[in-house]
Amino acid sequence: RRSSDLYMYFSNWLHGDIRQYDIKDTRHPKLVGQVWLGGSIVKGGPVTVVDDPEMNSQPDPLIMKGKRVQGAPQMIQLSLDGKRLYASTSLFSAWDKQFYPDMVKCGSVMLQIDVDTEKGGLKLNRDYFVDFGNEPDGPALAHEIRYPGGDCTSDIWV
């Protein structure tokens, strides 16, 4: 089995997290990694969490290179070796306007998450940050990102 067959990834656009599940036993997936990358339930955000058995407190807003990340991870792409997960924050401009109006004003971003393929686990790579806020005719709302001949699993179909 390839390491990419051992894990499943879940992007929670409203809450703002990406989760990694160990699916070696497909009938009993186990959460082994989680990273918060924005979302509506961050501290000071539009939603206050009253009771959630999975959380002790609301996550802090994500700041990358001095900029608060608006929106939340939506489209995710796993690298061919399973060691990097790329996430963009725009879902659909009409929904972006409704749920994340500040992202529409300042643009979406693309982030990279380092993946532990041995034990499971996710860690934000703070050196990788693509800001679509200053694009020509922007700010831009990048959704699905493809790199022909590139690094991600979906790129093999391009």
C-alpha positions as CSV (number, residue, x, y, z in Angstrom):
1,R,0.0,0.0,0.0
2,R,1.0,3.5,-0.7
3,S,1.2,6.0,2.2
4,S,-1.5,8.1,0.6
5,D,-3.9,5.1,0.8
6,L,-3.6,5.0,4.6
7,Y,-5.1,8.4,5.4
8,M,-8.2,10.3,4.5
9,Y,-8.3,14.1,4.6
10,F,-11.3,16.3,5.5
11,S,-11.6,20.0,4.9
12,N,-14.1,21.7,7.2
13,W,-14.7,25.1,5.4
14,L,-17.1,26.6,7.9
15,H,-15.2,25.6,11.1
16,G,-11.8,26.2,9.6
17,D,-9.9,23.0,10.2
18,I,-8.4,20.2,8.1
19,R,-8.5,16.7,9.6
20,Q,-6.4,13.6,8.9
21,Y,-7.9,10.2,9.6
22,D,-6.0,6.9,9.8
23,I,-8.1,4.6,7.6
24,K,-6.1,1.4,7.9
25,D,-9.2,0.0,9.5
26,T,-11.8,1.4,7.2
27,R,-14.6,0.6,9.5
28,H,-13.1,2.5,12.3
29,P,-11.3,5.7,11.0
30,K,-9.2,7.4,13.7
31,L,-8.5,11.1,13.9
32,V,-4.7,11.5,13.9
33,G,-4.1,15.0,12.7
34,Q,-5.8,18.3,12.8
35,V,-4.8,21.9,11.9
36,W,-6.8,25.1,12.2
37,L,-6.4,27.5,9.3
38,G,-9.1,30.2,9.9
39,G,-12.8,29.7,9.8
40,S,-15.9,31.1,11.3
41,I,-15.4,29.8,14.8
42,V,-12.0,31.5,15.5
43,K,-11.8,33.7,18.6
44,G,-13.4,37.0,17.8
45,G,-15.1,35.6,14.7
46,P,-18.8,35.6,13.8
47,V,-19.7,32.4,15.6
48,T,-19.3,31.7,19.4
49,V,-19.0,28.0,20.3
50,V,-21.1,27.3,23.4
51,D,-20.4,23.6,23.8
52,D,-18.2,21.3,21.7
53,P,-16.8,18.2,23.3
54,E,-13.9,18.1,20.7
55,M,-12.6,21.6,21.7
56,N,-11.3,23.2,24.9
57,S,-11.5,26.7,23.4
58,Q,-12.1,28.4,20.1
59,P,-9.0,28.4,17.9
60,D,-6.9,31.6,17.4
61,P,-7.1,33.4,14.1
62,L,-4.4,32.4,11.7
63,I,-1.8,35.1,10.9
64,M,0.6,34.4,8.0
65,K,3.4,36.8,7.2
66,G,1.6,39.6,9.0
67,K,-1.8,39.0,7.4
68,R,-4.8,37.5,9.0
69,V,-6.1,34.6,6.9
70,Q,-9.7,35.1,6.1
71,G,-11.9,32.3,5.0
72,A,-11.0,28.7,5.7
73,P,-9.5,25.7,3.9
74,Q,-11.7,24.4,1.2
75,M,-10.1,22.8,-1.8
76,I,-7.3,20.5,-0.8
77,Q,-4.7,18.7,-2.9
78,L,-2.3,16.0,-1.7
79,S,1.2,15.8,-3.1
80,L,2.1,12.6,-5.0
81,D,4.3,11.4,-2.2
82,G,1.6,12.2,0.4
83,K,3.9,14.5,2.4
84,R,2.3,17.9,1.5
85,L,-1.3,19.0,1.5
86,Y,-2.2,22.2,-0.3
87,A,-5.3,24.2,0.7
88,S,-7.0,27.2,-0.9
89,T,-9.6,29.2,1.0
90,S,-12.3,30.2,-1.5
91,L,-15.2,27.9,-2.1
92,F,-17.7,29.7,-4.4
93,S,-17.8,33.5,-4.7
94,A,-21.5,33.7,-3.8
95,W,-20.9,31.7,-0.6
96,D,-17.6,33.5,0.1
97,K,-19.6,36.7,0.1
98,Q,-22.1,35.3,2.6
99,F,-19.8,33.5,5.0
100,Y,-16.5,35.3,4.6
101,P,-17.1,38.8,3.3
102,D,-13.6,40.0,4.6
103,M,-12.0,37.4,2.4
104,V,-13.8,38.8,-0.6
105,K,-12.3,42.2,0.2
106,C,-8.7,41.0,0.7
107,G,-8.5,37.9,-1.4
108,S,-8.0,34.2,-0.7
109,V,-4.8,32.4,0.1
110,M,-3.1,29.1,-0.5
111,L,-1.4,27.3,2.3
112,Q,0.8,24.2,2.6
113,I,0.4,21.6,5.4
114,D,3.2,19.1,6.1
115,V,1.9,15.6,6.5
116,D,3.4,13.0,8.8
117,T,3.0,9.8,6.7
118,E,4.5,7.5,9.4
119,K,2.5,8.3,12.6
120,G,-0.1,10.7,11.2
121,G,-0.2,14.4,12.0
122,L,-0.5,17.7,10.3
123,K,1.6,20.9,10.7
124,L,1.2,24.2,8.9
125,N,4.3,25.2,6.8
126,R,4.7,28.8,7.8
127,D,7.2,29.4,5.0
128,Y,4.6,28.7,2.3
129,F,2.0,31.4,1.7
130,V,0.4,32.4,-1.5
131,D,-1.7,35.6,-1.1
132,F,-4.1,36.3,-3.9
133,G,-5.1,39.7,-2.5
134,N,-2.8,41.7,-4.7
135,E,-3.4,40.0,-8.0
136,P,-4.1,42.1,-11.1
137,D,-7.8,43.0,-11.2
138,G,-7.9,41.5,-7.7
139,P,-8.3,40.7,-5.0
140,A,-8.7,37.2,-6.4
141,L,-10.7,34.3,-5.0
142,A,-8.6,31.3,-5.9
143,H,-10.4,28.0,-5.6
144,E,-8.9,25.0,-7.3
145,I,-5.3,25.2,-8.1
146,R,-3.6,23.0,-10.6
147,Y,0.0,22.7,-11.6
148,P,0.3,20.7,-14.9
149,G,3.0,18.0,-14.5
150,G,3.2,19.0,-10.9
151,D,3.1,17.8,-7.4
152,C,-0.5,16.9,-6.6
153,T,-2.6,13.8,-7.0
154,S,-5.2,15.5,-9.2
155,D,-2.6,16.8,-11.6
156,I,-2.1,13.4,-13.1
157,W,-5.5,13.8,-14.8
158,V,-4.6,17.1,-16.4
